[in-house]
Amino acid sequence: MSMRNLLLAALMLVGAAAPGAAGTGPRLVIEVAGEASGAVVVELLPDIAPRHVERITALARDGAYDNVVFHRVIDGFMAQTGDVAFGRAGGDVSRAGTGGSDLPDLGAEFSDVPFERGIIGMARSASPDSANSQFFIMFAPAPHLNGLYTVVGRVVEGMEVVDAIKRGAGPNGAVIGAPDVMRSVRVAEPGE
């Protein structure tokens, strides 16, 4: 067992909040529209990935994620969104998945939090230090991603909405026709 896992286990035994424990971070409230409809609440994990959480909350507060499509959705794997440059619904989304924000890319903040159902990870290119605005929500465990992508949060409400997101086609999961969309994304502080 790693030193971090021993520490987490000890904290749980004494009832203390472990890093990334429920209730410690801000939450994203994502209103999804399309084949899926409803709210998804994501607890962000600033103790695990502070720079990435800061980026996501800043973009959400600026309204950058509003009306951004789920451009890549692979059944049994994940749903990807967050391309604030090319993923806006109502426009040409043919380049969705190739852009990000005007802010610089972020260096990796890898952790030992496993990629399980409901985990939110930051999308990136081949470079570990290329995450920007895009993220993905896991439909199922994907241990092959562990330690290779930055974990930023977990779904705490609305996983049934995530499960209903329109699936893409082919090995890349590109969504054909009208993709589902994050109609609005807002930040709620713990306890809200």
Backbone as a chain_set.jsonl record, in Angstrom:
{"seq": "MSMRNLLLAALMLVGAAAPGAAGTGPRLVIEVAGEASGAVVVELLPDIAPRHVERITALARDGAYDNVVFHRVIDGFMAQTGDVAFGRAGGDVSRAGTGGSDLPDLGAEFSDVPFERGIIGMARSASPDSANSQFFIMFAPAPHLNGLYTVVGRVVEGMEVVDAIKRGAGPNGAVIGAPDVMRSVRVAEPGE", "coords": {"N": [[0.86, -1.174, 0.0], [0.578, 2.22, -0.845], [2.187, 5.168, 0.569], [0.49, 7.377, 0.488], [-2.041, 6.131, 0.265], [-2.1, 4.777, 2.714], [-2.166, 6.993, 4.447], [-4.623, 8.135, 3.678], [-6.35, 6.054, 4.454], [-5.904, 6.05, 7.228], [-6.841, 8.615, 7.897], [-9.543, 8.298, 7.263], [-10.28, 6.404, 9.172], [-10.175, 7.873, 11.553], [-12.096, 9.668, 11.056], [-11.564, 12.067, 9.814], [-11.477, 14.484, 7.141], [-10.293, 13.395, 4.138], [-7.848, 14.293, 1.581], [-9.534, 15.409, -1.251], [-11.863, 14.296, -0.391], [-15.42, 13.781, -0.06], [-17.403, 16.703, -0.261], [-15.46, 18.691, 0.043], [-14.677, 20.382, -2.017], [-15.392, 22.919, -4.573], [-18.392, 22.819, -6.561], [-19.507, 21.862, -9.809], [-22.391, 22.64, -11.593], [-23.956, 21.217, -14.097], [-26.099, 21.727, -16.68], [-27.593, 19.637, -18.826], [-28.654, 19.195, -22.178], [-30.569, 17.718, -24.828], [-30.525, 14.456, -26.184], [-30.036, 13.469, -23.687], [-31.195, 14.89, -20.663], [-31.135, 17.125, -18.063], [-29.705, 17.773, -14.786], [-26.266, 17.562, -13.918], [-24.162, 17.104, -11.269], [-20.981, 17.926, -10.32], [-18.395, 17.254, -8.183], [-15.558, 19.067, -7.629], [-11.989, 18.587, -7.256], [-9.888, 20.208, -5.628], [-7.72, 19.678, -3.943], [-6.392, 17.661, -5.188], [-5.882, 18.435, -7.842], [-5.129, 21.369, -8.141], [-4.533, 23.535, -9.995], [-5.854, 22.807, -12.352], [-8.513, 22.633, -11.45], [-8.888, 25.289, -10.736], [-8.756, 26.426, -13.308], [-11.003, 25.255, -14.626], [-13.122, 26.227, -13.016], [-12.82, 28.986, -13.379], [-13.337, 29.247, -16.158], [-15.981, 28.305, -16.188], [-17.267, 30.217, -14.555], [-16.984, 32.425, -16.202], [-18.743, 31.796, -18.18], [-17.873, 30.35, -20.328], [-18.207, 27.624, -20.856], [-20.88, 27.334, -21.423], [-23.372, 26.14, -23.579], [-21.692, 24.371, -24.952], [-20.832, 21.497, -26.795], [-21.063, 17.871, -26.347], [-18.708, 16.336, -27.865], [-17.356, 13.97, -28.381], [-18.143, 10.781, -27.708], [-17.972, 7.733, -26.29], [-19.407, 4.685, -26.035], [-19.547, 2.813, -23.053], [-17.142, 3.813, -22.205], [-16.354, 6.86, -22.155], [-17.571, 10.34, -22.034], [-16.815, 13.217, -23.778], [-16.221, 16.732, -23.578], [-16.16, 20.37, -23.542], [-14.661, 21.932, -25.337], [-14.094, 25.027, -25.751], [-13.418, 26.722, -27.789], [-14.104, 25.635, -30.353], [-16.399, 24.152, -30.007], [-18.993, 25.143, -29.715], [-22.492, 24.963, -29.593], [-24.828, 25.338, -32.271], [-23.148, 26.51, -34.027], [-20.453, 25.87, -36.369], [-19.398, 22.833, -35.608], [-17.542, 21.083, -36.494], [-14.829, 21.066, -35.988], [-14.688, 20.585, -33.337], [-13.137, 19.481, -30.406], [-10.572, 19.951, -31.12], [-9.706, 22.289, -30.078], [-9.262, 24.786, -27.451], [-9.202, 26.965, -24.639], [-8.322, 30.505, -24.582], [-6.356, 30.655, -22.767], [-3.146, 29.625, -21.396], [-1.845, 26.248, -21.871], [-1.959, 23.637, -19.375], [0.285, 22.246, -16.961], [0.681, 18.797, -16.154], [-1.133, 17.295, -13.45], [-0.932, 14.742, -12.069], [-2.32, 12.01, -10.197], [-2.998, 9.44, -7.725], [-5.626, 8.816, -7.85], [-8.05, 6.692, -9.038], [-9.34, 6.072, -12.374], [-12.508, 5.71, -12.435], [-16.0, 4.846, -12.765], [-17.865, 7.772, -13.266], [-15.804, 9.53, -12.672], [-14.062, 12.563, -13.423], [-11.911, 13.599, -15.888], [-9.142, 15.448, -17.277], [-8.926, 16.245, -20.656], [-6.377, 15.872, -23.14], [-3.616, 16.381, -25.46], [-1.066, 14.324, -26.985], [1.016, 15.198, -25.415], [1.696, 15.298, -21.963], [1.435, 17.699, -20.681], [-0.574, 19.335, -21.81], [-3.241, 19.877, -21.29], [-6.19, 21.902, -21.315], [-8.997, 23.165, -21.631], [-10.831, 21.161, -22.14], [-12.658, 18.301, -20.978], [-13.487, 15.015, -19.672], [-16.027, 12.602, -18.859], [-16.293, 9.662, -17.091], [-17.902, 6.662, -18.105], [-17.457, 4.137, -17.231], [-15.058, 2.11, -15.375], [-11.601, 2.719, -16.197], [-8.771, 1.576, -16.032], [-6.431, 1.774, -17.519], [-5.971, 4.459, -17.891], [-5.119, 5.457, -15.502], [-2.987, 7.495, -13.615], [-2.046, 8.737, -15.88], [-3.564, 10.751, -16.881], [-4.98, 13.839, -15.753], [-6.989, 13.859, -12.925], [-9.877, 15.616, -12.06], [-12.291, 15.758, -10.756], [-15.484, 14.377, -9.61], [-18.597, 12.858, -10.435], [-21.356, 13.564, -8.457], [-24.061, 13.734, -8.37], [-26.673, 12.926, -10.647], [-25.736, 10.964, -12.433], [-27.28, 9.34, -14.005], [-28.11, 11.053, -15.987], [-25.725, 11.541, -17.331], [-25.319, 8.942, -18.285], [-27.245, 8.89, -20.268], [-26.366, 10.491, -22.334], [-25.997, 11.307, -25.759], [-24.554, 8.917, -27.855], [-21.507, 8.553, -29.72], [-20.083, 7.589, -32.934], [-18.088, 4.98, -34.424], [-14.541, 4.243, -33.834], [-13.415, 6.548, -32.704], [-15.515, 7.834, -31.543], [-16.936, 10.057, -32.478], [-19.6, 12.327, -32.489], [-22.42, 12.17, -34.457], [-24.602, 14.253, -36.354], [-26.86, 16.108, -34.333], [-25.277, 16.861, -31.452], [-25.466, 16.219, -27.871], [-25.576, 18.824, -25.388], [-23.902, 21.033, -23.105], [-25.927, 22.99, -21.658], [-25.847, 24.992, -19.704], [-23.294, 25.886, -17.354], [-22.461, 26.165, -14.089], [-20.784, 27.383, -11.126], [-20.921, 26.125, -7.884], [-20.422, 26.635, -4.509], [-19.137, 24.539, -1.784], [-21.74, 23.045, 0.135], [-23.774, 24.511, -0.96]], "CA": [[0.0, 0.0, 0.0], [1.402, 3.428, -0.918], [2.128, 6.05, 1.732], [-0.723, 8.199, 0.351], [-3.195, 5.295, 0.591], [-2.065, 4.574, 4.165], [-2.615, 8.236, 5.058], [-6.061, 8.245, 3.435], [-7.025, 5.071, 5.295], [-5.817, 6.53, 8.606], [-7.756, 9.754, 8.032], [-10.912, 7.782, 7.253], [-10.525, 5.731, 10.448], [-10.409, 8.853, 12.614], [-13.212, 10.516, 10.678], [-11.139, 13.335, 9.225], [-11.669, 14.58, 5.688], [-9.093, 13.121, 3.348], [-7.787, 15.114, 0.384], [-10.461, 14.963, -2.281], [-13.03, 13.658, 0.202], [-16.689, 14.41, -0.408], [-17.759, 17.939, 0.411], [-14.344, 19.613, 0.267], [-14.388, 21.265, -3.144], [-16.523, 23.545, -5.257], [-19.133, 21.918, -7.441], [-20.051, 22.34, -11.077], [-23.736, 22.203, -11.906], [-24.006, 21.184, -15.561], [-27.423, 21.451, -17.23], [-27.409, 18.952, -20.098], [-29.839, 19.164, -23.033], [-30.448, 16.88, -26.017], [-31.068, 13.134, -25.84], [-29.979, 13.512, -22.228], [-31.75, 16.152, -20.182], [-31.126, 17.207, -16.613], [-28.529, 18.345, -14.129], [-25.162, 16.726, -13.445], [-23.386, 17.835, -10.278], [-19.613, 17.425, -10.258], [-17.547, 17.78, -7.114], [-14.179, 19.256, -8.07], [-11.011, 18.123, -6.267], [-8.753, 21.132, -5.621], [-6.575, 19.101, -3.226], [-5.741, 16.729, -6.103], [-5.456, 19.13, -9.074], [-5.526, 22.761, -7.898], [-4.477, 24.421, -11.184], [-6.905, 22.394, -13.278], [-9.789, 23.046, -10.86], [-8.941, 26.749, -10.893], [-9.054, 26.699, -14.715], [-12.392, 24.885, -14.913], [-14.045, 27.143, -12.343], [-12.725, 30.294, -14.036], [-14.061, 29.168, -17.428], [-17.414, 28.184, -15.882], [-17.754, 31.523, -14.074], [-17.012, 33.33, -17.359], [-19.755, 31.325, -19.127], [-17.203, 29.769, -21.503], [-18.697, 26.268, -21.117], [-22.292, 27.355, -21.784], [-23.706, 25.743, -24.957], [-20.62, 23.58, -25.559], [-21.333, 20.155, -27.079], [-20.329, 16.636, -26.075], [-18.298, 16.04, -29.241], [-16.771, 12.623, -28.479], [-18.811, 9.968, -26.695], [-17.721, 6.326, -26.588], [-20.194, 3.823, -25.16], [-18.743, 1.969, -22.18], [-15.864, 4.453, -21.896], [-16.455, 8.212, -21.62], [-18.172, 11.428, -22.808], [-15.875, 14.345, -23.752], [-16.775, 18.047, -23.87], [-15.32, 21.44, -23.025], [-13.906, 22.689, -26.344], [-14.721, 26.356, -25.744], [-13.076, 27.415, -29.036], [-14.764, 25.094, -31.543], [-17.485, 23.251, -29.648], [-20.225, 25.854, -29.374], [-23.697, 24.533, -30.308], [-25.388, 26.361, -33.146], [-22.116, 26.908, -34.98], [-19.775, 24.764, -37.032], [-18.69, 22.055, -34.584], [-16.734, 20.053, -37.162], [-13.483, 21.07, -35.401], [-14.799, 20.355, -31.891], [-12.152, 18.525, -29.92], [-9.228, 20.389, -31.518], [-9.4, 23.597, -29.487], [-9.286, 25.012, -26.01], [-9.425, 28.367, -24.312], [-7.216, 31.398, -24.913], [-5.392, 30.558, -21.672], [-2.082, 28.644, -21.694], [-2.027, 24.861, -21.446], [-1.588, 23.362, -17.988], [1.141, 21.105, -16.659], [-0.035, 17.666, -15.56], [-1.26, 17.131, -11.994], [-1.322, 13.343, -11.936], [-2.529, 11.526, -8.829], [-3.313, 8.008, -7.715], [-7.079, 8.638, -7.894], [-8.294, 5.853, -10.214], [-10.396, 6.417, -13.323], [-13.659, 4.843, -12.213], [-17.27, 5.407, -13.213], [-18.192, 9.074, -12.689], [-14.617, 10.387, -12.511], [-13.851, 13.587, -14.446], [-10.497, 13.764, -16.226], [-8.831, 16.485, -18.259], [-8.471, 15.77, -21.963], [-5.114, 16.475, -23.571], [-3.006, 15.747, -26.637], [-0.039, 13.353, -26.6], [1.85, 15.796, -24.364], [1.027, 15.303, -20.664], [1.272, 19.083, -20.228], [-1.336, 20.048, -22.838], [-4.651, 20.071, -20.933], [-6.563, 23.309, -21.367], [-10.388, 23.374, -21.204], [-11.648, 19.981, -22.38], [-12.666, 17.26, -19.953], [-14.314, 13.849, -19.99], [-16.719, 11.95, -17.745], [-16.195, 8.217, -17.283], [-19.071, 5.786, -17.994], [-17.022, 2.879, -16.624], [-13.642, 2.152, -15.011], [-10.599, 2.632, -17.267], [-7.495, 1.568, -15.322], [-5.308, 2.125, -18.396], [-5.771, 5.915, -17.805], [-4.617, 5.808, -14.168], [-1.666, 8.107, -13.546], [-1.645, 9.299, -17.173], [-4.418, 11.916, -17.111], [-5.287, 14.547, -14.511], [-8.337, 13.741, -12.362], [-10.272, 16.916, -11.511], [-13.532, 15.707, -9.996], [-16.322, 13.178, -9.697], [-20.036, 13.105, -10.45], [-21.988, 13.22, -7.178], [-25.494, 13.652, -8.662], [-27.027, 13.0, -12.055], [-25.037, 10.017, -13.302], [-28.257, 8.831, -14.968], [-28.099, 12.004, -17.1], [-24.497, 11.218, -18.066], [-25.543, 7.672, -18.985], [-28.161, 9.094, -21.39], [-25.766, 11.36, -23.353], [-25.984, 10.717, -27.102], [-23.299, 8.243, -28.177], [-20.884, 8.789, -31.009], [-19.896, 6.428, -33.806], [-16.72, 4.647, -34.781], [-13.585, 4.089, -32.732], [-13.126, 7.843, -32.094], [-16.699, 8.277, -30.818], [-17.438, 11.343, -32.966], [-21.056, 12.391, -32.474], [-22.973, 12.528, -35.756], [-25.858, 14.984, -36.213], [-26.931, 17.081, -33.234], [-24.783, 16.309, -30.191], [-25.973, 16.791, -26.631], [-24.885, 20.076, -25.085], [-23.939, 21.6, -21.752], [-26.691, 24.227, -21.853], [-25.219, 25.95, -18.792], [-22.373, 25.33, -16.374], [-22.207, 27.175, -13.063], [-20.004, 26.934, -9.968], [-21.573, 26.22, -6.578], [-19.458, 26.334, -3.445], [-19.595, 23.44, -0.917], [-22.868, 23.36, 0.991], [-24.815, 25.209, -1.721]], "C": [[0.909, 1.241, 0.0], [1.234, 4.263, 0.347], [0.856, 6.903, 1.686], [-1.959, 7.384, 0.732], [-3.248, 4.986, 2.087], [-2.581, 5.804, 4.897], [-4.124, 8.404, 4.881], [-6.842, 7.285, 4.323], [-7.023, 5.519, 6.75], [-6.773, 7.694, 8.845], [-9.207, 9.289, 8.07], [-11.257, 7.114, 8.577], [-10.826, 6.713, 11.566], [-11.5, 9.843, 12.246], [-12.825, 11.862, 10.104], [-11.386, 13.305, 7.722], [-10.344, 14.372, 4.989], [-9.046, 14.06, 2.154], [-8.706, 14.539, -0.695], [-11.693, 14.266, -1.719], [-14.286, 14.453, -0.133], [-16.904, 15.675, 0.408], [-16.65, 18.956, 0.541], [-14.137, 20.619, -0.846], [-15.621, 21.941, -3.705], [-17.175, 22.53, -6.176], [-19.5, 22.628, -8.728], [-21.456, 21.79, -11.204], [-23.88, 22.353, -13.413], [-25.42, 20.814, -15.983], [-27.23, 20.896, -18.642], [-28.731, 18.96, -20.864], [-29.535, 18.346, -24.278], [-31.125, 15.561, -25.743], [-31.06, 12.957, -24.328], [-30.519, 14.871, -21.793], [-31.767, 16.127, -18.666], [-29.818, 17.756, -16.094], [-27.546, 17.26, -13.715], [-24.371, 17.595, -12.477], [-22.035, 17.143, -10.127], [-18.911, 18.071, -9.08], [-16.119, 17.86, -7.643], [-13.227, 18.946, -6.922], [-9.775, 19.03, -6.254], [-7.53, 20.605, -4.872], [-5.76, 18.178, -4.128], [-5.142, 17.451, -7.308], [-5.82, 20.62, -8.986], [-5.526, 23.662, -9.13], [-5.577, 24.08, -12.181], [-8.289, 22.791, -12.753], [-9.952, 24.555, -10.979], [-9.315, 27.124, -12.329], [-10.524, 26.425, -15.027], [-13.364, 25.864, -14.26], [-14.0, 28.53, -12.972], [-13.502, 30.293, -15.356], [-15.569, 29.07, -17.193], [-17.981, 29.526, -15.431], [-17.85, 32.54, -15.208], [-18.069, 32.931, -18.392], [-19.174, 30.651, -20.355], [-17.73, 28.379, -21.857], [-20.166, 26.231, -21.555], [-22.465, 27.062, -23.273], [-22.568, 25.035, -25.683], [-21.085, 22.124, -25.645], [-20.447, 19.046, -26.494], [-19.944, 16.094, -27.448], [-17.775, 14.617, -29.442], [-17.342, 11.783, -27.353], [-18.697, 8.505, -27.099], [-18.44, 5.461, -25.56], [-19.273, 2.915, -24.344], [-17.412, 2.562, -21.781], [-16.084, 5.845, -21.298], [-17.182, 9.144, -22.583], [-17.277, 12.651, -22.653], [-16.557, 15.618, -24.233], [-15.749, 19.107, -23.482], [-14.474, 22.186, -24.032], [-14.578, 24.047, -26.51], [-14.401, 27.155, -27.004], [-13.935, 26.949, -30.203], [-15.99, 24.235, -31.248], [-18.801, 23.905, -29.313], [-21.388, 25.378, -30.238], [-24.235, 25.691, -31.139], [-24.405, 26.883, -34.171], [-21.552, 25.679, -35.673], [-18.947, 24.013, -35.988], [-17.812, 20.968, -35.205], [-15.313, 19.99, -36.606], [-13.51, 20.85, -33.89], [-13.849, 19.238, -31.475], [-10.728, 18.925, -30.262], [-8.812, 21.697, -30.852], [-9.427, 23.595, -27.978], [-9.601, 26.467, -25.765], [-8.237, 29.2, -24.798], [-6.119, 31.366, -23.845], [-4.326, 29.515, -22.011], [-2.44, 27.242, -21.215], [-1.473, 24.675, -20.041], [-0.644, 22.167, -17.893], [0.335, 20.036, -15.941], [-0.032, 17.737, -14.038], [-1.778, 15.711, -11.754], [-1.442, 12.963, -10.463], [-2.767, 10.02, -8.889], [-4.821, 7.769, -7.601], [-7.402, 7.849, -9.166], [-9.435, 6.369, -11.092], [-11.496, 5.363, -13.217], [-14.899, 5.523, -12.78], [-17.55, 6.731, -12.496], [-17.015, 10.005, -12.471], [-14.523, 11.345, -13.695], [-12.35, 13.737, -14.653], [-10.322, 14.869, -17.243], [-8.329, 15.832, -19.544], [-7.192, 16.513, -22.333], [-4.661, 15.82, -24.861], [-1.984, 14.725, -26.141], [0.867, 13.882, -25.494], [1.093, 15.803, -23.038], [0.714, 16.71, -20.168], [0.473, 19.919, -21.225], [-2.818, 20.201, -22.515], [-4.961, 21.557, -20.921], [-7.982, 23.517, -20.842], [-11.235, 22.113, -21.317], [-11.532, 18.967, -21.241], [-13.591, 16.133, -20.382], [-14.86, 13.239, -18.716], [-16.749, 10.452, -18.037], [-17.553, 7.522, -17.125], [-18.726, 4.536, -17.188], [-15.551, 3.014, -16.222], [-12.739, 2.015, -16.236], [-9.217, 2.684, -16.625], [-6.297, 1.935, -16.19], [-5.047, 3.634, -18.414], [-5.12, 6.338, -16.488], [-3.193, 6.338, -14.224], [-1.196, 8.741, -14.84], [-2.446, 10.531, -17.564], [-4.75, 12.535, -15.767], [-6.752, 14.347, -14.134], [-8.679, 15.072, -11.716], [-11.54, 16.862, -10.679], [-14.253, 14.394, -10.167], [-17.786, 13.611, -9.712], [-20.605, 12.664, -9.104], [-23.507, 13.173, -7.297], [-25.677, 13.674, -10.172], [-26.284, 12.051, -12.97], [-25.99, 9.403, -14.328], [-28.359, 9.761, -16.181], [-26.866, 11.749, -17.969], [-24.705, 9.952, -18.894], [-26.41, 7.837, -20.23], [-27.582, 9.972, -22.499], [-25.659, 10.61, -24.681], [-24.596, 10.168, -27.43], [-22.812, 8.622, -29.564], [-20.735, 7.494, -31.768], [-18.419, 6.207, -34.076], [-15.79, 4.613, -33.587], [-13.253, 5.406, -32.023], [-14.32, 8.397, -31.334], [-17.245, 9.618, -31.253], [-18.957, 11.301, -33.041], [-21.54, 12.928, -33.816], [-24.309, 13.241, -35.536], [-25.78, 15.97, -35.069], [-26.439, 16.443, -31.943], [-25.512, 16.912, -28.994], [-25.059, 17.946, -26.229], [-24.946, 20.386, -23.594], [-24.632, 22.957, -21.904], [-26.153, 25.338, -20.947], [-24.342, 25.205, -17.807], [-22.108, 26.435, -15.352], [-21.443, 26.538, -11.906], [-20.828, 27.155, -8.705], [-20.534, 25.84, -5.534], [-20.0, 25.223, -2.548], [-20.732, 23.898, -0.009], [-23.997, 24.082, 0.267], [-25.796, 24.246, -2.299]], "O": [[1.884, 1.304, 0.749], [0.273, 4.093, 1.098], [0.219, 7.127, 2.715], [-2.831, 7.882, 1.443], [-4.333, 4.938, 2.666], [-3.345, 5.684, 5.855], [-4.824, 8.772, 5.825], [-7.876, 7.652, 4.882], [-8.035, 5.384, 7.438], [-7.44, 7.751, 9.879], [-10.011, 9.829, 8.83], [-12.383, 7.233, 9.06], [-11.643, 6.423, 12.44], [-11.804, 10.753, 13.018], [-13.687, 12.721, 9.924], [-11.491, 12.239, 7.115], [-9.383, 15.102, 5.231], [-10.082, 14.581, 1.742], [-8.66, 13.349, -1.006], [-12.485, 13.705, -2.476], [-14.221, 15.641, -0.449], [-16.626, 15.716, 1.607], [-16.883, 20.02, 1.113], [-13.471, 21.631, -0.631], [-16.75, 21.589, -3.363], [-16.577, 21.511, -6.523], [-19.768, 23.83, -8.742], [-21.691, 20.608, -10.953], [-23.921, 23.465, -13.94], [-25.892, 19.717, -15.684], [-26.763, 21.6, -19.537], [-29.795, 18.758, -20.28], [-28.392, 18.285, -24.73], [-32.193, 15.532, -25.131], [-31.976, 12.362, -23.76], [-30.32, 15.876, -22.476], [-32.341, 15.226, -18.055], [-28.939, 18.151, -16.86], [-27.929, 16.194, -13.233], [-23.956, 18.699, -12.828], [-21.954, 15.946, -9.847], [-18.839, 19.297, -8.988], [-15.541, 16.854, -8.053], [-13.606, 19.031, -5.753], [-8.734, 18.667, -6.802], [-6.412, 21.044, -5.142], [-4.58, 17.937, -3.871], [-4.037, 17.13, -7.747], [-6.725, 21.076, -9.686], [-6.436, 24.476, -9.291], [-6.164, 24.976, -12.788], [-9.14, 23.234, -13.523], [-11.04, 25.042, -11.29], [-10.107, 28.042, -12.541], [-11.206, 27.261, -15.619], [-14.331, 26.284, -14.894], [-15.036, 29.185, -13.087], [-14.244, 31.234, -15.639], [-16.349, 29.685, -17.92], [-19.056, 29.927, -15.877], [-18.708, 33.422, -15.177], [-18.273, 33.646, -19.373], [-19.893, 30.402, -21.323], [-17.706, 27.99, -23.025], [-20.642, 25.192, -22.012], [-21.795, 27.656, -24.117], [-22.49, 25.095, -26.911], [-21.656, 21.587, -24.696], [-19.271, 19.248, -26.195], [-20.761, 15.463, -28.118], [-17.759, 14.12, -30.568], [-17.063, 12.035, -26.181], [-19.25, 8.085, -28.116], [-18.125, 5.496, -24.37], [-18.336, 2.323, -24.88], [-16.624, 1.909, -21.097], [-16.014, 6.01, -20.08], [-17.392, 8.826, -23.753], [-17.005, 13.082, -21.533], [-17.361, 15.595, -25.164], [-14.612, 18.787, -23.137], [-13.641, 23.003, -23.639], [-15.507, 24.202, -27.302], [-15.049, 28.169, -27.264], [-14.442, 27.773, -30.964], [-16.56, 23.647, -32.167], [-19.652, 23.28, -28.681], [-21.295, 25.382, -31.466], [-24.117, 26.858, -30.765], [-24.784, 27.616, -35.085], [-22.108, 24.585, -35.574], [-17.914, 24.507, -35.538], [-17.388, 20.04, -34.517], [-14.653, 18.96, -36.737], [-12.47, 20.92, -33.235], [-13.775, 18.19, -32.116], [-9.777, 18.323, -29.765], [-7.687, 22.159, -31.042], [-9.589, 22.563, -27.326], [-10.208, 27.126, -26.609], [-7.275, 28.668, -25.352], [-5.071, 31.989, -24.012], [-4.571, 28.621, -22.822], [-3.228, 27.067, -20.285], [-0.634, 25.447, -19.578], [-0.763, 21.203, -18.65], [-0.595, 20.351, -15.198], [0.939, 18.178, -13.422], [-2.905, 15.511, -11.3], [-0.759, 13.519, -9.603], [-2.741, 9.411, -9.959], [-5.252, 6.657, -7.293], [-7.061, 8.293, -10.263], [-10.367, 7.015, -10.612], [-11.425, 4.291, -13.817], [-14.83, 6.668, -13.227], [-17.481, 6.804, -11.269], [-17.213, 11.167, -12.116], [-14.86, 10.989, -14.824], [-11.606, 13.974, -13.701], [-11.249, 15.191, -17.986], [-7.434, 14.987, -19.525], [-6.962, 17.639, -21.892], [-5.243, 14.83, -25.306], [-2.042, 14.309, -24.984], [1.425, 13.103, -24.721], [-0.045, 16.269, -22.989], [-0.169, 16.894, -19.33], [0.802, 21.082, -21.462], [-3.588, 20.617, -23.382], [-4.113, 22.375, -20.564], [-8.156, 23.996, -19.722], [-12.265, 22.009, -20.65], [-10.476, 18.798, -20.632], [-14.373, 16.271, -21.323], [-14.258, 13.336, -17.646], [-17.183, 10.032, -19.109], [-18.268, 7.753, -16.15], [-19.592, 3.947, -16.541], [-14.869, 3.932, -16.678], [-13.06, 1.298, -17.184], [-8.557, 3.722, -16.666], [-5.263, 2.358, -15.673], [-4.001, 4.059, -18.904], [-4.624, 7.459, -16.375], [-2.307, 5.712, -14.804], [-0.071, 9.234, -14.91], [-2.058, 11.271, -18.468], [-4.796, 11.838, -14.753], [-7.649, 14.632, -14.929], [-7.899, 15.608, -10.928], [-11.846, 17.817, -9.964], [-13.747, 13.442, -10.761], [-18.162, 14.601, -9.084], [-20.371, 11.54, -8.659], [-24.176, 12.629, -6.419], [-24.939, 14.35, -10.889], [-26.202, 12.299, -14.173], [-25.556, 8.989, -15.403], [-28.662, 9.305, -17.283], [-26.957, 11.743, -19.196], [-24.316, 9.895, -20.06], [-26.329, 7.024, -21.151], [-28.246, 10.181, -23.515], [-25.283, 9.438, -24.722], [-23.592, 10.868, -27.298], [-23.594, 8.962, -30.453], [-21.187, 6.438, -31.325], [-17.607, 7.126, -33.971], [-16.194, 4.915, -32.464], [-12.85, 5.389, -30.86], [-14.165, 9.338, -30.554], [-17.952, 10.268, -30.483], [-19.535, 10.362, -33.588], [-21.126, 14.0, -34.256], [-25.064, 12.878, -34.635], [-24.744, 16.6, -34.858], [-27.113, 15.573, -31.391], [-26.102, 17.987, -29.095], [-23.915, 18.032, -26.674], [-25.914, 20.047, -22.913], [-23.99, 23.952, -22.24], [-26.02, 26.485, -21.374], [-24.602, 24.051, -17.467], [-21.599, 27.503, -15.695], [-21.453, 25.319, -11.73], [-21.365, 28.241, -8.486], [-19.847, 24.828, -5.674], [-21.207, 24.98, -2.544], [-20.694, 24.996, 0.545], [-25.078, 24.248, 0.833], [-26.742, 24.657, -2.972]]}, "num_chains": 1, "name": "protein.A"}
